[in-house]
Amino acid sequence: MHGGPDADGVPAHDLSTNANACGPYPPALRALQAADARHYPDPAYTALTVQLAAWHGVAPSRIVVAASGSEFIQRISVAVALQARGKSGAAARVWLPAHAYGDYAHAARAAGLERTDVTADAALLWACDPSSPLGQPHAGLAEQVAALQGAQTLVLDQAYEPLRLDGALALDASAQDRVWRLLTPNKALGLTGVRAAYVIAPHDVDAPLLARVRALAPSWPLGAHGVALLESWASVDAHDWLDRCRATLRRWKTCQQAVLQEAGWRVEPSLANFVVAAPVDGTRVAAWPALLAGLRQHGFKLRDCASFGLPGHARLAVVAPAVQDALRSALDVVAAGSTVA
Ligand SMILES: Cc1ncc(COP(=O)(O)O)c(C=O)c1O
C-alpha cells in the first residue's frame, strides 16, 4: 500500500506522502525542465557519482545510484539473499522494525529472506531514522550498529533525515561508516514524481556484496530527470533552502497538531514533518474506512496506517495553514457523517 495519487487521480490535498509541503525546491524544478531527455545518461554516472561523493566526503567507489529508494530496497534484499545462500546454503534472515515501510517486508518475501526477531541471526537488518510512520528515532540504533558482525548488512533508510524537525541521528561518523545509508531526496525536495536515490556503502564494505549490488542494477537505473534531481540536491543552496523549510514546517506542525486535537484526534509524538493520529472517539474508529473515504471525497488523502501495523490510525504530512483550515472543516463534516453511520 502506498500514499499519493490513486484511481481517483491526484488528491487536491495529499497528506498521504511525506513530501515537503514547502516544495518543490525551485532550482530543482528548473533543472528538471532543462534536463536533456534526448540522450541516455552516462551509464556509469561518473560526474554525478563524483559530485555525491564530494558532497558526503566519501570515496566515489562507495556511491551506488538507484532508480529510487524502493528499487534499492528490492536490490539489496536480493543481493543479501544470494550472498548469504552462497555461503551456507540455508535461507538468509532479515530483521525489520515493528512498524516500518512495507517495502522492506515485501522485498524480503520476494528475495526468499525469512523474518527473524533476533538481530544476531539476521543477514539483513533494516533501520529507518526518523522512522515511518511514527517519525521516531530507531530504538537502540547505536547499540545495533555496534553489535554488527562482519557478515551482517544494516541498511539505514534516511528518506526523512532532511525533514527531521527535532533532534539528531544518534550515530557518530564512524558508526555511520559501518552501515549502508539510503538517501532518497525526492520527498525533501517536494518532487516525489521523480524517481532517484543513492546509497553510501559502508567504509569496509564486503566487496563481493557491493559487486553483486552493482551487478543487479539494470542499465541506466536513473534517467535524465533523476540525474538532474540528485545534482540539484547535492548543493549548499538546496540545504540552505531545506533549513528554511524546516523552520516553516516546525511552525506549521504545531498548528496542525492543535487542529487535529481540536477535532478530537490523538496525535502521536513525531520528530519529522508528519504525524500519526487517530480519532479518540471509539465510534469513529469503528467507522474508520468510511471516514478515510469521506475525507478522500472532500479532497483529503491521509495514509491509512493499517499496513504499518497500526490499524485505525492515519499518517498525515504537515501542510500549510490554509490547507489545515480546509482539513478542519472536512474532518468536522466527515466525522459527523461517519458517527451517524
Ligand atoms: C521510509 C521510506 N523509505 C523509502 C521510501 C521510498 O522512496 P522512493 O521510492 O520514492 O525513493 C519511502 C517512500 O514512501 C519511505 O517512506
The ligand as a Gaussian input file, in Angstrom:
#p B3LYP/6-31G(d) Opt

LIG

0 1
 C       10.766000       5.239000       4.751000
 C       10.752000       5.226000       3.267000
 N       11.827000       4.781000       2.617000
 C       11.884000       4.738000       1.279000
 C       10.810000       5.144000       0.522000
 C       10.913000       5.037000      -0.964000
 O       11.190000       6.221000      -1.558000
 P       11.296000       6.352000      -3.144000
 O       10.975000       5.019000      -3.729000
 O       10.315000       7.394000      -3.518000
 O       12.708000       6.763000      -3.407000
 C        9.664000       5.606000       1.144000
 C        8.508000       6.044000       0.347000
 O        7.461000       6.366000       0.801000
 C        9.628000       5.653000       2.551000
 O        8.542000       6.082000       3.209000

